[in-house]
Amino acid sequence: MANERTFLSWIRTAMTLVTFSIGFLQIYRLDMKSNNKVIDETTGEEYDIGDKANKVYQSLAKPISTLCIVLGILGCIFGLIRYFQVQFLLIRNYFPATRLFIIILIIINLAMLILLILLDIKLTI
């Protein structure tokens, strides 16, 4: 039964990543307009402060959401392969542990989180 629970956990994680993907697309589609007008010294144009950040956010929304969808699909595939592999090995009284894919998934998610935080800090300054 633990093998089935683990498989369902992989599916739940994959669905969470796909949900994050949809969330990134929806959040970054929101208008980030500001009431503060600024005049560009080089061109003399007047623009909103939020325009620059809005363009960067919109350009990042699709790659980040695509990455989340790819990670979700890979999580489903890995969970399925892992389920049958563990089922086969349990019959032979061998109890394998998963480490590599989990570490890779954590590193990718942390890198994505750090990137988003740094971009948010850079654009608000």
Stockholm file with secondary structure:
# STOCKHOLM 1.0

chainA/1-125         MANERTFLSWIRTAMTLVTFSIGFLQIYRLDMKSNNKVIDETTGEEYDIGDKANKVYQSLAKPISTLCIVLGILGCIFGLIRYFQVQFLLIRNYFPATRLFIIILIIINLAMLILLILLDIKLTI
#=GR chainA/1-125 SS CHHHHHHHHHHHHHHHHHHHHHHHHHHHHSCCCCSCEEECTTTCCEEETHHHHHHHHHHHHHHHHHHHHHHHHHHHHHHHHHHHHHHHHHHTTCCCCCCHHHHHHHHHHHHHHHHHHHHHHHHHC
#=GC SS_cons         CHHHHHHHHHHHHHHHHHHHHHHHHHHHHSCCCCSCEEECTTTCCEEETHHHHHHHHHHHHHHHHHHHHHHHHHHHHHHHHHHHHHHHHHHTTCCCCCCHHHHHHHHHHHHHHHHHHHHHHHHHC
//
